[in-house]
Amino acid sequence: MFAAEFDVLLYDLTSSYMEGEAGKNPMMRRGYSRDHRPDCKQVVIVPLGGINAEGFPFSYETFNGNRRDVTTVEAVMRMVEHKYGRARRVRGPHVLRVGGFDRGVVSEENLESLRKH
């Protein structure tokens, strides 16, 4: 798992909420609640999976609970490149790493950032 290599990145977001104040955890914030609990603070979790020999999720990232999905892509791309390196080149300028995203993270800015990386 620690030397993970992958060609396809599976990227999705979820959140987990806490009942109570969660006052000592600065990441716990009120935001869009996937659990329909706007009364509770939450944290946003991005599990990352890759299609590799083992087929297991190999990493995750966490964000403040009020972080919008569309604003996570650049940070996650930097984290993936830092931990696992850039996508490998296949002939010429083509790369073999492929990402799958849902509509909550797609924007023109994110598409341009993906092309740049």
VENLIN-V633248 format. One record per pair of residues at least 12 apart in sequence whose ideal C-beta (glycine too) atoms are under 7 Angstrom apart, sorted by the first residue. I is the first residue (numbers start at 1). J is the second residue. If there is no record, write none. Layout:
# VENLIN-V633248
{{I:J} {I:J}}
This chain:
# VENLIN-V633248
{{1:56} {1:58} {4:50} {4:52} {4:58} {4:84} {5:52} {6:50} {6:51} {6:52} {7:51} {7:96} {7:97} {7:98} {8:50} {8:51} {8:98} {9:48} {9:50} {9:80} {9:97} {9:99} {10:49} {10:50} {10:100} {11:46} {11:48} {11:76} {11:99} {11:100} {11:101} {12:47} {12:102} {13:44} {13:46} {13:69} {13:72} {13:104} {14:34} {14:45} {15:34} {15:42} {15:43} {15:44} {15:45} {15:65} {16:42} {16:43} {16:45} {17:33} {17:35} {17:37} {17:40} {17:41} {17:42} {18:40} {18:41} {19:40} {22:41} {27:43} {27:62} {27:64} {27:65} {28:41} {28:42} {28:43} {28:65} {29:41} {29:64} {29:65} {29:66} {30:65} {30:66} {31:65} {31:66} {31:67} {41:65} {42:65} {43:62} {43:65} {44:62} {44:63} {44:64} {44:65} {44:67} {45:60} {45:62} {46:60} {46:61} {46:72} {46:76} {47:60} {48:60} {48:80} {59:83} {61:76} {61:79} {69:104} {69:105} {70:104} {70:105} {70:107} {70:110} {72:105} {73:105} {73:110} {73:113} {74:113} {77:113} {77:117} {81:117} {99:114}}
